[in-house]
Amino acid sequence: MTMADNKFDRAVDRARGNGAKDTEMAPVTPPSALVGKATETDVAEMLSGKYEVAPQIASLEEGDKIEGILEGEGPMAEVNDPTTGEVREIRTWIIANASGTARVSILTSAQLERKLPPFVGGFVKIVRGKDIKTNGGRRVADYLVGGERLPDGKKRTWARPPMIDATAEAKQLPAGTPETAAAQPNGAAAS
């Protein structure tokens, strides 16, 4: 038996729970300079503006507000759906304070999807209103969203672009095709 076969056999024995226990690896402890218990001073220092901090998840209850610079869409968040029990991915929005040293990430909603995009890159204030019952028996949160006015009297638009361009020139079908024959009065073929 070679040395390699012996190592292989020992590895198989360890994986199966057999063999000598003295060859198992001891747990590795990370250096104390990297890992330790956080103190209130540590947290206060991180939030003091000395560091740029990744977004923290925030949940808004009725009457709560959040204000700051709307950076845009954030990463997907995994949320446990209380009605079905399954885990769903939901989009988020990231809002930063003026200096960019603190950020929060909030879950999106159908209303926020429609109301927030015109404010990306600017100041926004969001107030969570009451829950509203829908026709399907579900409840949705009402949100009041506002931001600073645009310069020079410009107005934001929340209208969606039209699905069909009504101003586009109509294309003509080539003569003699079955489609053009069907379009002729009384189904007469084009000559």
N, C-alpha and C positions, 0 to 999 in steps of 0.2 A: 504494500500500500504506500502511495506517495504522500508527500506532505500536503499537496493540494487536496487529494481525496480525503485526508484526515480533517482538514479545515472545513471542507464541504459537509462531511458527515457531522461534525460538531455543530455547524450552523443549522443543519436540518434538525438535529436533536434539540437544539435550543428553541427553534421555531415550534417544535411539537411539544415542548415542555419537558423534554427528557435531557439527560446529560448533566454535566457538572454545572453547579450554580456559580462557581467562582469565576467563570469566564463571562458572566453577564456584565453589561456596562452599568456603571454607577450613574445616577441622574446628574446632569450637568447644571450647576448653579450659575446664573448670569452674574457678571461683575456688579458689585453693589453700586458702582458709579453710574450704571445705566438703569438699574431697577431699584425702586424703593417705594416707601409710602409717601403719598403727597400730603402736604400740609396746607392749611389755609393761606399761608404766605406764598407757597408755590403757585397756587391757583390765582391769587391776587397779582402776582408778578406776571403771569402769563396774560392776564386780562388788562394789564396796565398800559399796554401800547408798546411795550418793549419787543413783543413777538407778534408775528402775523399768525393768527390762529385759524385753523380749518373750521368750516361751518359746523355749528352745533345744532342738533335737531330741536325745534321749538314747536310747541303745540298751542294753538290759540283756542281759548274758551270764549263763550259769549261775552261780549263787552271788552275783550282784550284788543290791543292794537300793537302793531309793529311798524316801525318806520326806519328808513335808511335808503341807501343806494341799491336799486334792483340790479344785481349783476346779471341775472338771467336764469335759465334753467340749470338745475343742479343734477346730481346723479340720481339714478333710480333708487327708491327705498323699498325694502321688503316689509309689507304690512300684513298682519294676520287679520283676515276678514272675520268679524265676529258672527256674521250670519251663516257663513258656509264653513268656517274653520280652516279654509285653505289660505296659503300664503300668496299674496299678489304683489306685483311690482307696481309702484305708483311714482309718477314723476314728482320732482321737487323744484322749488324756486329758492335762490340764494339772495339774501339781503345783507348788505354790509353797513357798518357805521361809516361816517364820513371819512375817517382816516384809513379805513380798510383793515384795521387791526382786529376787528371782531366781526364774525359772520354768523347768521343763523340760516337754517334750511327748514322750509315749511313744506308740508305736503300740498300738492295741488288739488284743485277741485274743478268742476266744469265751469263755474263762474270765474275762477282765477285764470283758467286757460283763455277765456275770452277777454278779461279785463286787464291783465298785466302786460302782454306783449308791447303795447305802445309806450310803456314806461321804462323798458329795458335801457339801462345806462344812465338813468336819472333818479331823482328822489321820488320815493313812493311812500304812501301811508295806507295801511290796510287795517280796517276795523272789522272784527268778526261780529256779525249780528246774530239774530235769533235763528233757530232751526225752522225750516219751512217744510210742511208736509207736501209731498207730490201726489199726483193722481194715482201712482202705483203703490202708495202706502209707505214709500221710503221718506227719509228726512234728509234735507240738504241744508248746509249752512249758507246763510246770506252774508255776503261780504261787501263792504263799502270800500272802494279803492280810489285814491286820488294822488295827484302829483303836481309838481310845480308847472305853471303855464309855460308854454313854449315862447321863445322870443319872437318879436316882430308880429305878434298877433296871430301866429300860425295856430292851427287847430290839429289835434290828434284825431285819428279816425279809428273807429272800432269795426267799421264795415268790412266784411270779407270781400275779396275780389270776386267778380262774377264768375260763375262756372262756365257760361257760354259767352263767347265774345260776339255780341249782337252787331257790332260794327264791322265785323270781318266780311270780306267780299265772298259771295257764294261761289262755289266751284261748280263748273258745268261738267256733266258727264259726256264722254265722247258719243257722237251720233251712231246709231245702229246697234247699241247694246240693249240687252233685255230691259235694263232699268229705264232707259229713255223711252222705249216702246210702251212700258207700263205707265209712264208719266204723260203720254199723249192722250187727248180727249178720245173717249170711246175705245181706248186700247189700240188705236190705229198705230201702225209702225211708222217710224220716221222715215222720210224718203231722202 
